[in-house]
Amino acid sequence: MQPHLKFTAQMLRHVSTAALWLAGGGLILMTVFITAQVFMRYVMNDSLVWSEPASVILMGWFIFLGAAVGIREGYHLSFDVLLYFLPQGAKLVLYSISDAVVAAFGAGMAWYGAELALSAWDVKLPSLGVSGAVDFLPLVGGGCLVFLFSIERLMRRAAGLPTARFGEDPIEEAA
């Protein structure tokens, strides 16, 4: 099982890196859009009608992609006070429960985000000229990645491998 797990972890590391680069690119692009909007409105006395909705969609993407990468790397929000007093075995159980709950949350994000996208499929965003489903695609994409990365953490822990935390890559260290 470990060779398959190592291959999967390497693939998901590439997915995680791509998601992080996309999130960073989205943040930069959103900043450019907002800067252009401010310049056009206050200097040119005109307005870019598409900049605000495009920026909000980009914000959804970089928030959800960044959150998914945070899940994979162990940067997500947690309450660790109790873990300082528990033995290692109990900590691993609580980590696994946490990852399972986060995986279920990611699956719910993807499922219900897809339902929202399908319900808005026929609606057209007037300022962008695209389907209203575009508003909910970050929820679907981010939910899928949160689910995948949480399942990866559970599989690595079940195989006796440490989960990645704070940027380390224990898969290569353990192999």
C-alpha positions in Angstrom: 0.0 0.0 0.0 2.9 2.4 0.7 4.0 2.8 -3.0 0.5 3.7 -4.0 0.2 6.1 -1.1 3.6 7.7 -2.0 2.5 8.2 -5.6 -0.8 9.6 -4.5 0.9 12.0 -2.1 3.3 13.2 -4.8 0.4 13.8 -7.2 -1.6 15.6 -4.5 1.5 17.7 -3.6 1.5 18.9 -7.3 -2.2 19.6 -7.1 -1.6 21.5 -3.8 1.2 23.5 -5.4 -0.9 24.4 -8.4 -3.8 25.4 -6.2 -1.5 27.7 -4.2 -0.1 29.3 -7.4 -3.6 29.8 -8.7 -4.7 31.3 -5.4 -1.7 33.7 -5.5 -2.4 34.6 -9.1 -6.0 35.2 -8.3 -5.1 37.5 -5.5 -2.8 39.5 -7.7 -5.3 39.7 -10.5 -8.0 40.8 -8.1 -5.7 43.6 -6.9 -5.1 44.7 -10.5 -8.9 44.7 -11.2 -9.6 46.8 -8.1 -6.7 49.2 -8.8 -8.0 49.6 -12.4 -11.5 50.3 -11.1 -10.3 52.9 -8.6 -8.2 54.6 -11.3 -11.0 54.6 -13.9 -13.6 55.8 -11.4 -11.7 58.6 -9.7 -9.2 59.7 -12.4 -11.0 59.0 -15.6 -14.5 59.5 -14.2 -15.7 56.3 -15.8 -16.4 52.9 -14.3 -15.5 49.3 -15.2 -18.8 47.4 -14.6 -17.1 44.0 -14.7 -14.3 44.6 -12.1 -16.3 44.2 -8.9 -18.1 40.9 -9.8 -14.9 39.5 -11.4 -13.0 40.4 -8.2 -15.5 38.7 -6.0 -15.3 35.5 -8.1 -11.5 35.6 -7.9 -11.7 36.2 -4.2 -13.8 33.0 -3.8 -11.3 31.0 -5.7 -8.2 32.2 -3.8 -10.0 31.8 -0.4 -11.2 28.3 -1.1 -8.0 27.1 -2.8 -5.9 28.6 -0.1 -8.0 27.0 2.6 -7.7 23.6 0.9 -3.9 23.9 0.8 -4.0 24.9 4.5 -5.9 21.7 5.2 -3.2 19.6 3.5 -0.3 21.3 5.2 -1.9 21.3 8.6 -2.3 25.1 8.9 -6.1 25.0 9.3 -7.7 26.4 12.4 -7.6 24.1 15.4 -8.0 24.1 19.2 -4.9 22.3 20.5 -5.0 23.0 24.3 -6.3 19.6 25.1 -3.7 17.9 22.9 -0.9 19.1 25.2 -2.2 16.8 28.0 -3.1 13.7 26.1 -0.9 10.7 25.2 0.2 10.3 21.6 -2.3 7.6 20.8 -5.2 9.7 21.9 -3.9 12.7 19.9 -3.8 10.5 16.7 -7.4 9.5 17.3 -8.5 13.1 17.8 -6.5 14.2 14.7 -8.3 11.5 12.7 -11.7 12.5 13.9 -10.9 16.1 13.0 -9.7 15.1 9.5 -12.9 13.0 9.0 -15.1 15.9 10.0 -13.2 18.2 7.7 -13.5 15.7 4.9 -17.3 15.5 5.4 -17.4 19.3 5.4 -15.5 19.4 2.1 -17.8 16.9 0.6 -20.8 19.0 1.7 -19.2 22.1 0.3 -18.7 20.3 -3.1 -22.2 18.7 -3.1 -24.2 21.7 -2.1 -22.0 24.1 -4.1 -22.8 22.0 -7.1 -26.5 22.1 -6.4 -26.3 25.9 -6.1 -24.3 26.1 -9.4 -26.9 24.0 -11.2 -29.7 26.1 -9.8 -28.0 29.3 -11.1 -27.0 27.7 -14.5 -29.6 29.6 -16.5 -29.1 32.9 -14.8 -26.8 35.3 -16.6 -24.5 37.7 -14.8 -25.2 40.9 -16.7 -21.9 42.6 -15.9 -19.8 39.6 -17.0 -22.1 37.9 -19.5 -21.5 34.4 -18.0 -23.6 31.9 -16.2 -24.5 32.5 -12.6 -23.0 29.1 -11.9 -19.6 30.7 -12.1 -20.3 32.3 -8.7 -20.5 28.9 -7.0 -17.7 27.0 -8.8 -15.1 28.1 -6.2 -17.2 26.3 -3.6 -17.2 23.1 -5.6 -13.5 23.2 -6.5 -12.5 24.1 -2.9 -14.8 21.5 -1.4 -13.3 18.8 -3.6 -9.8 19.7 -2.7 -10.6 19.9 1.0 -12.2 16.4 0.8 -9.2 15.0 -1.1 -6.6 16.5 1.1 -8.4 15.4 4.3 -8.7 11.9 3.0 -5.0 11.9 2.2 -4.2 12.9 5.8 -6.3 10.0 7.1 -4.7 7.6 4.7 -1.2 8.7 5.7 -2.0 8.4 9.4 -3.6 5.0 8.8 -0.4 3.8 7.1 1.7 5.0 10.0 3.2 7.9 8.2 3.2 11.4 9.7 0.9 14.0 8.1 2.5 17.0 6.5 2.5 19.9 8.9 4.0 23.4 8.5 5.5 22.7 5.1 7.5 19.6 5.9 7.1 16.6 3.5 7.4 13.5 5.7 6.4 11.1 2.8 9.9 11.5 1.3 11.6 11.3 4.7 9.7 8.1 5.6 10.4 6.4 2.3 
